[in-house]
Amino acid sequence: MRWIYISPHLDDAALSTGGLIYEQTRAGQAVEIWTMMSGFPPPGELTPLAQSLHALWGTGSAEDTVRLRRQEDLKAGEILGAKMTHFDLPDCIYRRAPNGEALYLDIFVSPREEEAALPAQMAQALAARLGADDVAVCPLGLGGHVDHLLVRLAVERLGRRLYYLADLPYLFKQPETLTAATVGMKVSRHPITEAGLWAWLEAISAYSSQLSALFDAPDEVEGLLRAYVREWEGVPLWKSE
């Protein structure tokens, strides 16, 4: 049996459950992180949204940015003891309609009609790799990031036992969204050791290009994680009853 964390982007699973992943791998469990939106974008001019994010991240071309982010992800995987798999779908900031129009000029929106078939396509790719005994974990979609919403739609098509994680740091910024996202679910709490917390922090630090976009200040991360673990008596996961 493997625990498969299905991550929208090259950081989401480690950000949200890095401490739990560390505890699982140290206990001898097989853990993998599969990142769906980690592909190289097609050539062409970056959208204004992508340009602004690249400036915030301090990165260059789209190809160089994806390559850097994959390297950061592999480093985090080494810290947590998880195997990393990168799928070929580009991040929403790079995706375009068949006519070349940028699909997304904002990331906190509902999926576009042009991508109505995308959840089924992702589900098919996931089903081809998942074993019968694997446990899949996917994001609740807190915060409303379109790629997180699409991944949840895809994973829920699989028709298998499924756990949900709370999307961090979006939960910290919008805690009121948790109740609606977990209606009809039961929470389980997974204890985290001090070593697990420090491994979690180290894994988050591996995503150096993303930290300024994710947190107001680097020194706030430890306090936020400690408060989260204290509130939930570990790392919470949700499952439909």
N, C-alpha and C positions, 0 to 999 in steps of 0.2 A: 504494500500500500504506500502510495506517495501522497503528500500534501501538495497540491498544485495551487499556487497563488496566481490568479489571473489579473495582471496589472495593466491598466490602460497605457501608462507611460513609463519611461525609464527612470523611475524613482518611487512610484506610488505604493507598491507593496512594501518596500523597505521602510518608507516613511510611516505607513499606517500600522504595520505589525512587525517591525524589525526585531523587537525584543522577543516576541513569541517565536518567530522563525529561528532565532538563535537558540532558544530553549529547546525547540523541537529537534534541531540538528544535533545539539549536544547530547540529547537523550537517545540518539541513534536513529531518529526518524529520517526518511528520505523526503527532502523538501525541494521543490522547484518553483521558480518564479518565471512565468510566461508573460512577456510584455507584448501586447497586441499592436500598439501604435508606435513601433520602433523602426519602421522601414525608411529607406532613403527616398526622398521626394523626387518627382520628375524634374528635369532641368527647366529653368525659366526664372523670371523675375520674382522675387519674394513679395508677398502681399504686405501692405502697411502693417498689419498685425504681426506677421512674422518678423518684419524688420524691427519693430519696436521691441519685441521679445529678444531677438538676437542682441540688440543694443543693451538690454537689461542684463542678459546673461554674459555679455562680453565675448560673444562668439562671432565667427565669420560667416562663410557660406553655409547653405543648408546641409550639404554633404559633410563638411567639416564639423558642423554642430551635431549631427546625428552620430558621427564617428566618435566624437568626444563624449557624448552622453552614453553611448554604449560602453565605452571604456570605464566611465564612472560607475555604471551599473555592474559591470563585471567585478570591479573592486569591492563594491558593496556586497556582492554575492560571496566573495572570498571571506569577508569579515563575518558574515552570518552563516556561512557553511552551506549556502543554497546553490543549486545549479541554475544557471540563467539561460533562458531561451528567448530569442528575439524574432518576432514575426515581422512580416514585410509591409504591413499597412502603414503609411505615413501618418504623423500627427495631424490633427485637424487643421492646424495653422498652415499646412502645406497642401491640403487636398483641394482639388478643383473639379468642377462639373465637366461633363464631356465637351462642352463648348469652350472650356478654358477659364470660365468664371471661377473666382475664388468662392468656395462654399461657405467659409466662415470668416467673418470680419470681427467676431467676438467669440470667446470660448464658452461663455456661460449662457447657452441658448439650447433650444430643443434641436434634435437632429433634423437635418434638411430632408425634404421629400425625395431629393435625388439619391439619398442614401438609405431609402426604405428597405432595400434588399441586403444591406450590409450586415445586420445582426445574424441573419440566416447564413451568410457566407462565413462569418467568423465562427459561428457555432459548428459549421461543417468542418472547418480547419481544426477546431479544438477536439471535436469528437474523434477525428482520425488519430489523434495522439493520446487521448485519455484511455487508461486502462479501466477495467470493470471495478477494481477495488480502490481507485484513486479518489481522494476527497478534494473537491474543487472549492476554492474560496474566491469570492468576487466582491467588488466594491458595492456599497449601498447606493452610491451616486450622490452623496451629500455635497452640497455646494452647486450642483447643477452643471458641472462641466460636461459638455456634449460627449466627449469621448468616454467618460465614466458612465454616462447614461447608456451609450451604445454597447459598452462591454457588459453591463448588467443585463440588457435585453438579450444579448447573444448567449450569455451563460445560462440564463433562465430557459432558453430553448433546449438545453441539453437533456432535461428530464432526469436528473440524477441527484443524489444527495449533495447538498450544497450549503456552504456557510457564507456569511457575509461579514465584511470588515467595515469599520467606520473610516471614511476617507479623511485622512489627516494631511494637511492642517485645516481642511475646510470645516471639520467639526468644531475646532477651536473658535473659528470666526462666525459660524452660524449654528450654534448648538441647538437652536429651536427646530432645526430640520430633521433631527434624529427621530422624533416620535412618529412623524408621518411615514418615514422611510422604513420603519420596523414594525408596522402594524401587523399583528398576527404572528409575530416571531418571538422566540424564546432566546434569551441571552445566556451564554456560557462565559465564565470568567477563567482566564488562564494566568496563573501566577508568574511573575517575572522576578528573577533574582537581580541583585545589584550588578553582577557580571553581565546579565542580559540587558540591563538598562544601558550600561556603558557600551556594549557592542552595538546596540540600537543607535546610540548617539554617534558612534564612530561611522556606522554605515550611512547615516544621514549626511555626515560631513563629507563622505565620498562624493556626493553630488554637489561639488563646489560651484558649478555653473548655475545651479538652481536656487541656492540658499537665499540670495537677496530678493528673489521673487516670491519665495515661500514664507519667509519670516521677516518681521519688522527689524529684528536684530539677532545676530547669531547667538548671543549669550542668553536669549530667551528660550531656546529649544529645550535645554535641560529642565528648566522649571515647568514648562508646559507638559513634558512627558512625565515628570514625577507626579504632577497633579493629576494627570490622566490615569496613571497606574494606581494612584492612591484612591481616586474616586471609584474606579471599577474593580479594585482589588486584583489588578493584573491587566491583561489585554482582553477586551470583550470581543466575542464573535456572536453573530446571530444566526438562527436557523428557523425556518418555517415550522410551525407546530403541526 
